[in-house]
Each structure stands twice: as structure tokens, then as C-alpha cells.
Amino acid sequence: MRIKAKVVKPEEIPISTEFIKLDQLLKFANLVESGGMAKELIEAGEVSVNGEKCLMRGKKLRAGDTVICAGRAVKVV
């Protein structure tokens, strides 16, 4: 018996700059309460960008990138 994964449409997070760094996005999208918490989750491998685990706090995200953290998905637009 196969279990279907629930497909959740990511919440769209608009930015007004060319890019936003991963740790800043986590704070901006209210996925974490502080920069320290963002750093810990990223270093622990709890954050994925476009379906791949990301360990770089300063990864530059641009429109179209999707981030999953703490069971929530956000898409940069």
C-alpha cells in the first residue's frame, strides 16, 4: 500500500531586490524567530532549497527558488 505525500502549495514571499540570503529569508518569512535559530537549522541540515539540503547560510536566493524549513514551504517571487 502506497501512502500519498500531501502536496502543499508554497507560500509566496515577494522580495524587492535581486536576491535574498537564505538566513535572511527564513527570518523575513517568519520561519524562525531569530538569526541564531536560522543558523542552527541550516547547519543541522534541516533546510532545503529547490529540493536539495542546503548548508550555506549566505546562499543567494532569487525569484523562483523554493525553500522548505520546519514543515513549511516558501517560494521567492
N, C-alpha and C positions, 0 to 999 in steps of 0.2 A: 504494500500500500504506500503510495507516494503522498507526501504532505506538500501542499502548495504553499509557497512563500507568499506572504502578503506584500503586494506591490504598493508602495506608498509614493505618491507624487511629492517630490521635494518642494519645500517652501522656497520661494524665490526671494533672494536678497539682492536688491539693487545697489550698485556702487557707482560713484560719480568720477572715479579715477580709472586709469588704465588697468591697475591691478590692486589687489589687497593681499597682505601676507596672511598665511594660514592662521597663526595665533591671533591676529587681529580680527579675522573673520569669525573665529569661534566666540570671541567676546562681543563683537558687533551683532551677531545673530542670536545672542543670549544662550548659547550652547554651554557656556561655562560662566562662572561668576567672577573669575579673575585671570590675569595673565599667568600667574603661577599654576593655576589649575589647568590652563591650556597647555602649558609646557609639560606638565606631568602626564597628561593624557596622550600628547603627541609622542613623547619619549617612551611611553609604555606600549606604543603601537595600537592605541585604541581609536585612531582616526584614519579614515581612508579618503583618498582624493581620486575621483574618477574610477572607483572600484579597486584601487591598489593602496595598501598600507603606506602611510607617509610618516617618516620620522623627522622631517625637516620643518622646524618652526617657522622659518622665513620663506617657505615655498610661496612663490608668487602665483596667485590665483587670478584668472581672468574670466570674463563673461563666458558662460558655457560650462565651467568647472562645477562638479558636484562633490560635496563633502558630506561624509557620514560620521557622526560622533554621538555617543550616548543614545543610540537608537533613533536619532533624528537625522533627516537628510535636508540639506540646503543646497540651492543652486545659485551661483553668482550670475546676475544678469546686468 
